[in-house]
Amino acid sequence: MKYQYTMTIEAKTEPEADAKMQALTTLASRLSEKELSKLAHVIKHDPVKTALAKKYLGV
């Protein structure tokens, strides 16, 4: 099944917001609900792991 949502994304420009939405859509389609929830939890509550992930990704 597919569900539609209306979302607001904070970004400096519309192209940046479009890129964020595309990235979120990719994550949602490739990760399970459990994996996405764990990722969100780590990003919210574990700045060390988040920093390591960003370093690994080169961002």
N, C-alpha and C positions, 0 to 999 in steps of 0.2 A: 504494500500500500504506500501511497505517497500522501504527504500532508503539506499544506501550505501555511506559512507564517509570515506576518509582517514584522520586520525587524528594523531597528534603528542602529546604525553603526557609527561610532565616532571616528572621524578621520579629518585630516587637514584638507584633502581634496576629494572630489568625486571619484577620480581614478583609483586613489588609495582605498576608498571605501569599496569599490568594485573588486579590487584585488583581495581585500580582506574577506569579502563575501565568497569569492571563488575559492579561497583557501579553506574557509569554514565548510563550504559545501563538499570539498574533497575530503576533509577530515571526517565529516559526518557519513559520507558514503563508504569510507574504507575502514572505519573503526566501529566496534560494537558500542552499545550504550554504556556497558561497564568500562570499556577502555576510555571512552570520552569522559565519563564521570571521574575516573581516576586521574586522567590528565588535567582536568579542571581543578580537582582537589590539590594536586601537586602545585599547579601554578598559583593557586590562591594561598596555600599554606606552607610551601617549602621553597623559599627563595634561593637556597643553595642549589637544589636540584634544577630549578628553573634556570639559574645562571649557568650551570654546567651544560644543560641542554642547548642554551643559546650559543655558548662557546663552541660546542660540538657542531652546531649548524652553521657557524661562522657569521652569526648576527649579533 
